[in-house]
Amino acid sequence: QYGLDGFGQTPMQQLRTTWNLICLRRPKVIFISSNSFLYLLTPHIKRRFPETAIIDILHNEFDSIVDWFTISSEYDQYLDRRIVTSQYWKDVLVEKYEIDSSTVVVADNPVDTDLYDPGRFDSNEVLDGLGLDATKRTVSFIGRLHPQKGLDVFLALAKEMSDRQDVQFLIAGDGEFRDDAVEADRRMRHVHFLGHFPTVERVLAATDVLVCPSAYEGAPLIGLECAAMDTALIAADVVGFSEQIAEGGFGMTYQASLNIHDDARTIRSLLDDRFDELLERARHGRRWVLGRHSLPVVGEQYRSVLGALIEERPPSRPVRRRSGRRLTLHVGLPKTGTTTIQQTLLANRKQLAADGVVYPLAGLKGPGQMRIATSELSDRQRA
């Protein structure tokens, strides 16, 4: 794997280096996941390497000219397979974007059921470690603090339920609404803000009910993680959550309105009146995830898709190579991109070495071999 950060300092440098890497490696399959550089290069890849298969994966559409459904539609003729995460998104591609249904494959999102395993945790110990009261019910929000995720609804819910002394509210995440979460933690004693918390499984182990008031989703991973942990879920009835809860039976949905206070009261009614039922439903989640979304199950889906693609591709054209070793010298004038080339080669020495390309450390000064270039010059000439 390569990181674009090491491919240059400007988009054009990164684009060119990506293309050079493709020419060097000549992969059998290129998998595009939210990468504008690769979409731009698809016409050139198909013209230069027609035997290379190109796949992309799409997660959701949010009615914007910059979402990946819209962007990728311009390159459909160069894509051999389109992967989506649910039947709903396949229907969108076929009906709205008029993509040939035979090229669209549904592959489920996976969850690591070994990591997200409630048997690994003692919930009381986790609560104690987070500084929470193990005798209270815990209602949590986990996700980006972004308008899409509905933190404002969750905070309205916490305020609405401030009279419930047996309920505490937990927020884990970061983003542009961080200040709102910090203020809620300060003003409401029953609200606790963890900030960015990398071990989501621990937060879920401490949670009785997760609330997800999202405005839109694709096939949300947090829903699968919640189900794997046998944690109850209350979510807005939007694409993604609605299918997960209908199929997995581990929670409840509600019809969102345009008023966060109305939504807060709707969610409260579920927590007040149907809490025990929510906990009972949560017990169905892990069994469903193991049968549908575990890593082995989803891995087999991808092996099937990729294997079929590789088998149907024509054989690669042989690469003509000269016998023996070859030395390539790059001599560039100032401001011609020389330093960027040197930095990229140096940053990717290990990967290049695996392909039989050696970028030597001998004579290195900065990112380039300046000492080799000047080794035969006199001190005066070097100056």
C-alpha positions, 0 to 999 in steps of 0.5 A: 500500500502507498500513501498519497502524502508521500507522492508529492506536495501538489495534486498534479505531482500526486496524480503523476506519481500515481500514474507512474506507479500503475505503469510500474506495477501493472496491477491486475485489479485496481480498486477505487474507494473515494479516490478522485485521482484514480477516477481521473486516470481510468481512461488512460488505464484502459487505453494503456492497460486494457487487461487491467480490471477496475472496480469502485465501491460506493457507500451513499448518495447525499444529493450533492454534485460532489458525492461519489455517485455523481462523480463516478457516473462520469467514468462508468464506461471505464469501470468493470464492476461497481460495488455497493453496500446494499440492494437499495444503492444498487437500485439507485445506480441502475434506475437513476444513473442507468448503470447496467445491473449486471455490472453492479454487485452488492457486498455487505459492510464487514465488522470484526466480531472478535473485536466487537464481542461483548464477552470480552468486557465487564460492563460495570468495569468499563463504566467505572473506568469511564467515570460513570455510574454503573447503577444508571442506564447509559444512553450514548451517541457515537460518531462525528460531531457533524450536522449529518449525525444529529448531535443537536437531537441527542443534546435536546434528548439529554435536556428533555430527560434531565428529570430522569435521575437514573439515566446518564448520557455519553458522547464519544466523537469529535468534529465541528460541533465539539464545542456544543458537546463540551458545553453540554458536559459542563452545563448538564451533570448527567451528560459526559463527553469523552471526545475522540475515543478510538476504542468504540467497542468499550463505549458500546460495552458501557452502553444500554441504548445507542441513539443515532439521529442521522439525517442520512446514511449509507450502510453505517458501520456503527449499526453493525458494531452496535449489533455485534455488541448486543447493544440496543439501537434507536435510529432515525428511519433513514436508508441504512439504519432502517434495513439493518434494524428490520433485518437484524431486529436489534433496535427500533427506528423513529420517523424524524421531523424537522424539529429537534425537540419533537424528535427528542420527545419521540426518542424519549417515549421509546426510552421511557415506555419500551426500554426493556423491549429494547434490551430484549431486541438487542440480544438478536444483533450479534447472531445476525451480524455473525451470519451476514456481516462477519469478516469471513462472510464478507471476505468470501463475497469479495473473493468471489467478485475479484476472482471472477474479474481476474479470470475473465480478463485477457492475459497481460501483455508481456513486459519487454525488459532488457537483459541485465541491470539498468541504471537510470539517471535523472538530471534536472534543472532547478524548479523542474520537479527534481526534488519532488521526484527524489523525495518520493523515491526516498519515501518509497524505497522499501516498496520500490525494492520489492519491485527490484528498483533500488534507490541508493543511500550512497552519496545521499545529501538531502533526498538526492545523491548530490555527493555522487554528482559532485564527487569528481569536482574540485572544492572550488567547483562544488562551491 
